[in-house]
Amino acid sequence: MAVIAPFRGIRYVTARAGRLGELISPPYDSISPAQQEQLLARNPFNVTHIMLGREKPGDGPEENKYTRAAHLWREWLAEGYLRADATPAIYPAEQSFTAPDGRRLTRRGVIVACRLTEYREGFVIPHEKSLGSFKADRLQLLRHLKANLSPIFGFYQDERGEVPAVLAPSALETVAEAISDDGVHHRLWRVDDPDVVARVRDILAPKRVFIGDGHSRYEAALAYRNEVVAADPNLPADGAHQYALMFLCSSSDPGVVIYPTHRVISGLPGLDLPKLLQELGRWFTVDTLEEDVRRTAGRAWAVSKLGEHGGKSTAFLLVSAADQKARILTLRDDADLSLASLPRSETLRALDLELLHGVIFQHLLGLSPEAQGEEKNLSFVRDTGEAIQGALSGRYQLAFVVNPTPMWQLQAVADAGETMPQKSTFFYPRLATGMVMKSIDPAERL
């Protein structure tokens, strides 16, 4: 069962810190070095100063970006730039946005404290592999800060929309509102009525929570909890360290959309395109597109051709720097997949990305799973145009544009207790950091 609790949200006091739009940030793992500098310069109280501060020459165990973050956190609370709400609450939230395909959508959910459980317990379920370096970094920040800054994105099945129906009459006054750099309109409400909170808790109790985004943060929170409990087994079972900050959203919400994350190859020595194309022919039908993908119309047409295969067959759009051409790779019915390193699970073998990573990256290009996990010669790009143009410009040797993973397939993988390759899904938009935050101090009871 999913156990949720209200909490005393920690929020910016905008009268002191500044306009909320200048204070929030994207999640740490989607911030480029240039964007980090822009956010740090925007406002001295931007959450990036705590979430992703600069590393400095001479940093060591006693003085580093984590100790500086903890100092700022305590200082901002003490001086009134941040303030904890007076009473525990749950926080309905929405994001209104223009999707990459041009649709105007709104995604609605509720931010809660969700009790941490091990994956094997089956209450909170991952769907993709996380990157160890990210988890280690977030764990260090938790140890120093003792707070969750960014909500993990979780979803659950609620076809009847029970939670939004319960919350709607109570969420009357917006307590926080901001527009982020990507044009997303973020709104936050606060519900502290014990009866309403209890009804939401009862509705969610039998549900399983699937992690959509934030696997590394969830695993870091779990590791921190385990460390704290091991150090003092007598801590209260309802201490704040037992819960993670989580945005919960119905998988049926019309604003829940999944977009793909494309794969690009660079710096791979000895890459021979004619040889690769010949080897690809053993597993895929390789169709060279006549349209010139250097033109905008040609790129759009190529992507639309790939989209025709979505949910029907395994296919990729391959763009190569060497000959400036685009090709549709479609898995052949007679492909002998036993020759490649693929998982035994039929659920996983049905995933486009498992075949891309197992057959093409590992078997044909020689990238081991370890090298892929460490992103050696392999990078991830969310913008389709950037992936294609990066290959045409020579910045990448190859770009593999992929179709999005459908929600039913994501849930099937999670239900089977399996995990997809890293960065298999992109829930757009990502949740802003800094709208509401949560203490994980064991002394605070939830």
N, C-alpha and C positions, 0 to 999 in steps of 0.2 A: 504494500500500500504506500501511496505517496503521503508523507506527513508534512503539512505546511503550518506555518505559524506567522502571526503578525510580528512586527518588529518596529523599533523606534528608528525610523529612517533618518539618516544624516544628509542634510541638504544645504545647498549654498544659501547664504543670506545675501541676496542680490543687492540690497541697499548698501552693503559694505563691499562686497567682492566685485560687483559689476554685472553687466547684462549676462544672462545665463548662456546665450549663444556664444559668448566669448570664453565661457568657462568649461563647457563640455568638450568631449573629444570622441573620436572613433575608438574602438577597442585597440589595445596596444599592438596586436599582431597585424593590424592593417595600416599602420602608420609608417610611411617611408621616412628616411633620414631628413629629407627636405621638409616634409610635412611636420615632423617632430620639431624642427627649428621654428617653423611658422607658428605652431601652437604654443611653444614656450615663450615666443616673443609677443604673442597676442595679448596676454594678460598675466600678471604675476601670480594670479590665483587659478590659472587654468589647471584642470585636473592632471594634465600631462606632466606637470612639475612633480607630481607624486607618483603617477602611474608609470611614467617612462622618462625619468630624469636623465640628464647627461652623465656620462662617465667622464672622470677628470684625471689628469696625470697625477700620479701619487696615490690613487685610491688603494685602500687595503682593508683589512678586516675591521678596523676601528672607524674608518671614514670612507663611505662609498655611496653610490646612488640610493641604496636601500636605507642607510642610516639617515641620509639627508631627507628622504621621503618621509620617514617616521618623524623627524624633527618638524618638518613643515606641517604634517597632519596634526600633530599636537598643538603647534603654534596657531594654526588656523582655527582649531576648535576653541582654544583658550581665548583668542582675540575676537571671536564672533564672526569670522568669515564663513564658518560652517557651524551648523547647529543641529543637534538631535531633536526630533519631534518629541513633544511632551508625553505622548501616549503611544503604545504600539498600534500599528495599523497595517493594512495591506494596501497596495498602490496600483489601482487600475491605470493602464498606460496604453497609448496608441501612437502609431507612426503613420502619417499620411505622406505619400510619395508618388512620384512618377516612375513607373517600372521601366527597365531598359527597353521594353517593347512599346513604350508610349502610353500604356494604360495608367490611369490615376486610381490608386488603391489606398485603402486604410487597413492596417493590421492592428488588432486589439487583443490585449491580454492583461495579465495582472502580475505585478512584482511582489514576491513573497519571500519569506525565509523557508527554504525547502530542506528538510532533514537529509543529511548526507548518509548514503548507504553504499556499500560495496556493489560493484556491478553484478557480482555473482548472486546477490540477493534478489535481483530481478525487478526492483522497484524503479530505479533510475537506470536507463539503458543507453549505452553509447551506440553510435552507428558507424563511426569511422575512427581510424587510428589517429592518435595524437603524436605530436613531436616532442621528444624528451627534453630538448633544450628549452622550449617554451615552458614546460611544466616546472623545471628547475628554477627558472627565472621568477615565475609567479610564486613559487613556494618561498623563495627568499623574501619577496615583498610581503607576503602574509606574515612571516615570522617577525618582521620588523614593524609592520603597520598595524597588524591585528584588526584588519578591516577588509571587506569586499568592496571594491570600487565599481566593478563592471558586472551587470547581471548576466548570468548564463542563460542562453535561449533554450527553453525546454518546451515541448509540445505534448499534448495528450489527446485522446479521442473523445470528442464531445459533439456528436452530430446534431444534437438537439439544442446546443447553445445554452446549456443550463447556467454556467458560470456568468456569462455576460448578462443573462436575464436577471440574475440575482443582484449583480453589481450596479446595473444601470440606474435604478431609482436612488441609489445612495451616493453615486459619484457625481455630485452636482457642481462642486466648485473646483475649478482647475487650480492646482497649487504650484505647478511648474509648467513652463512652456518655452520652447526654443526652436529655432531653425538651424540645423547643422549645415556644414559647408557643402554637403551634397544635395541641399535643398529639401531635406526631409523635415517635416513639421512634427516635433515631438511634444506630446501633452501628457501630463501626469495628474492624477487625482489621489485623494486619500480617503480611505474608509476605515473608521475605527469602531463602528457599531459592533459590539460583541456578537449580536444575533446574526448579522450579515456575515461576519467573519466565520462564525461557526457553520453557517449553511454552505459557504464556499469550501470550508475544510471538509465537510461531510461529502460534498459532491466529488471532490478530488481524491478522497481517501481510497476508493477502490481502483483508481487510475494508475497506470504506469506512465512514467515521464520519460520521453525520448529526448536525448540531448541533440538539439539541432546545431548549435554553435557554442563553443566554449569547453570542449573536452579537456583541454590542458588546464583550464582554470578549475574545472570540477575536480580533476585528479589532484591538482595542487591543494585544493581545499580539503580533500579527503586525506591526503598525506599529512597536512598540518593537524587535522583533527586527531589522527592516529598518534602523531608525535606528542601532542598535548595530553592525550589520555594515557599514553605509556608513561609519561613523566609523572602524572598524578591520577591514578585510577579512581580516586575518591571525588573527582570533580562532578558537579551536578549533571545529570543526564540531559537536562534541558538547557545547558549552557549555550551561549551564542556560537561557540566553536563547533557545535554539532550541526550547524545549518549553513547553507550557502545562499547567497543572493541569486534569485532566479526569476526570470520572466517566463510565465506559463501562458501558453496560447493553444487554442484548439487547432488541431490539424485541419479542421474543416473551415476555419476562418478564411473568408475570401481574400484577405490580405496576405495569406501565407503562400509564398511562391518560392520555388527553388530554381536557381540559375546555375549554369555550369562554371567550373573553373578549368580553364584550358591548360595544356601542358606544352612547354617549349624546351627545346634542346639547344645547348650552346657549348662551345669549347670541347666538343667530343673529338678526340684525335682519330684520324683514319676513317672518317665517315665518307663512304663511297655511295653516292645516291643511286647510280644505275644498279649496283649490286644489291642495295637495300630494296629497291623496287622489285627486283627479280625474286628476292627471298620473300617479300611480302605477298607475292603472287601465290605462294604455297598455301596461304591461309585466307587471303582476301581477294576479292575482285577489285582491281585497281582501275578506276575510270579517270582519265585525265580530262579536266574540264576545258572547253574551248574558250570560255570567257576569260578576259584579262582581269585578274584579281588586283592588278595595280590601279584599276578604276573603281570608284565607289560602287557603281552599279554592278560591276563584276563580282565584287566582294559580297554584296547583298545577295546576289543570285546564288553564289556558291554556298553561303550559309543556309539559304532557303532549301537548297538541294539536300544538304545534310539533315535539315529539320524534317524532311519527308520520311526519314528512317526512324525518327524518334518514337520509342515505344514499340517498334515493329521489328527492327533488326539492328545488329551491332554494326555501327558505322562511325567513321571519323573523317574529318576534312584535314588532309595533309597539305601544308604549304611549305615549299622548299626554297631556301635561299639560292641554291646552286643553279636552278633553271627557271626560277621565278614562276613556277606553275603550281596550280592547286589540283588535288586529286581526291576523289571520294574512295575511301577504303571500306568495302562491305564484306563482312565475314561470310565465307563460302559455306554452303551447307555440308560440303564434304571435307571441311577442314579437320585435320587430325590434331586435336588439341592435346593429345597425350604426349606430344613432343615438347610441349612448353611446360614451364613451372607454374601450374595453376592450382588453386585450392581444390580440395575434394568436394566441398559443398556445392551442390547444384545451384543453390541460391546465389552464391558468390560468382560462380562461373557464368551466370546469366547477366552479370554486370558488364557494361561496356568498359568501364575503367579497369576492372580486373584483367580483361583481355589486353587492353592497351599496356598496362604495366607488366603483365606476365609474358605475353607473346612478343610485343614489339620492344619494350624497354629492356626487359631482362634477357629474353632469348635472342633477339635479333641485334640489339644495340649493345648488349653486354653490361647493362647497368644492374648491379646486384641490388637486392632489396635494401641492403644497408646504404648503398650509394644513393638510392632513390630517397630513402628517409632523411639522409643528410643533404639532399638537394645538390648532389654533385652532378654537374652537367644537365640537371633537370630543374626547371623553375615553373612556377604556377602564375598564370595571368588570368584575371577575371574579365577583362575587357576584350571582346572578340576582335575589334579593330586593331587594338594594340598587339595582339598575338599575330595576326596576319601581317600587319605592316612591319612588325619587328622582324619577321622572317624575310620579307621582301627587301628590307633595308640591310640585311646581313647581320643584324644584331643577334638573331637566333639562326641556327642552322636549319632547324625544322620547327614548325608549329603544328600541333595536333589540336584542332578545334573539336570539341565534343558536345554532344547533346546533354541536356540536364537529366539528372536522375529523378524519375517520378517518385512522388511521395509513397505510393503503394510498395515500390521496390525498397525504399529506405526502411519502411516499417517491417517488410518481410525479412530483411537482413538482420535488423535488430531483434525481431522475434526469434530468429534462428540462433541468437547468441553469437553472431558473427560481426565483424567490422569491415568496412570498406577501406580502400586506400585513403591516405590522408588527402584532405581537401577535395573530397568527392562531391560535396554540396556547397552551395552558397545561398544562404537565406538572405535575400535582399529586402530591405536595408538592414545593415548590422545595427545593433542597439547602441545608443549613445552611452558613454561613460560620464557620470557626474550628475545625472538627473536625480538619483537617490542612491545612497550608499548604506552600508550596514557594518556595525561592529561585530567582530568575532571574538571579543574578549570573553574568556570562560566565566568571568565573574558576572556577566550579564545573563539573566535568565530569560528564556523565551517560553 
